[in-house]
């Protein structure tokens, strides 16, 4: 090579043509497809790299509660690592009430259609992005619910906001945005949440209150198609169950708050000690049923597998409500949930839904496929042993769904004096156990009943808890 040519570039003459390979039509299509796939892969790779990482934010010892509600102008469900890094672990969000403009006291009764001025201050040790007041009404999702008002702070702001302060991006205070005169009759829950940049709303205040009108109706004997005598016998006095109410939405009603405060209470129950709201007259019955369920063990084995030993109370995997003020769908007959004397459990299991077809489904499976083998013992623990040779799907414990609520009734609720709505005259409502209503009594009937256990095992005492509890009030039961 000529040393003088090093570093020089030779430019081809203009009349020299660059000859490309010649491709046929099929080859051209394949090349286009490959290019398209490569482009798609590149786009996906860029999106994955740019996607914000989901970050768990800590707030130190007094960790705030992260809730689903959120007011974020970006509308995104996650925060980027960069913004998350700006949220220190010592974040503190608190609320201080204002004596001049207090929020409703817990359980307060507010008149329908009247305004109410709220106040107070949200404090944060870091700049605030927004503050929100949301108000929900039980069993009512019609307008104006869900009711939500928010103020934002795009500019740098100190870590405090007073609800009556109009220095917001909206140019109006949160207090002036929230109009209590728009609220309808019902039981309401008010929540105040606050955000700092890049994190979900943190609840800093919550209270519940009633909104009532001056017009009342009263539950009467005519609202009981066939069970008024049973209800009167259970309660003894009409004032204990025939109360004033106002309509909320659909079949749901609002009980007189004073009646509710007098007669409705909470008891720890299932699953996982979830409190059940029940009538004070029903408490000893529920506690008796809980004692039976807590001290009884059951095993089901056969074509669907083997459950091993189960505490009977473990069969309650889903709680669906006790005290709920409502009529039936007819809007004329009262539901006994209205009195807190009935409970629904395991409602999502198809056999437990209110259906005529479930009468035969449960009867056939329990009668024809569930065999009771008596009381056996394992490791010193007596248990009720059953064999199942059917094929209906299992619940989370491995018990066929057709048999779960039957076992709860047989081993617990029946013994404590409850009726089971599987035995309703015209339908099966197997999720429903009740005290004060008429149910066709046929559990022990040889033709129509499902009873299999006539003698009961000695109770297996539950492990002692840290705080001793009082023994349930003894009541008459079928096995007494």
Secondary structure, DSSP 8 states (H G I E B T S, - for coil): --GGGTT------TT---------HHHHHHHHHHHHHHHHHHHHHHHHHHS---------TT---B-S----TT--SS--HHHHHTS-TT--EEEE--STT----TTEEEETT-------EEEESS-EEEEEEEEEETTB-STT-SEEEEEE--S---SEEETT---STTSS-HHHH--GGG--SEEEEEEEEEEETTS--EEEEEEEEEEE-S--EE--GGG-SS-HHHHHHHHSSGGGT--EEEEEETTEEEE-HHHHHHHEEEEE-TTTT-EEEEEGGGHHHHHHHHHHHHT-EEEEEETTEE--SEEGGGG---B--S---BB-TTSSSB-GGGGT-EEEBSTTSGGGSSBSHHHHHHHHHHHHHEEEEEEEEETTEEEEEEEE-----B-TTS-BHHHHHHHHIIIIITTTT-EEGGG-SS-B-TTEEESSS-----TT-TTT------S----------SS----------TT-
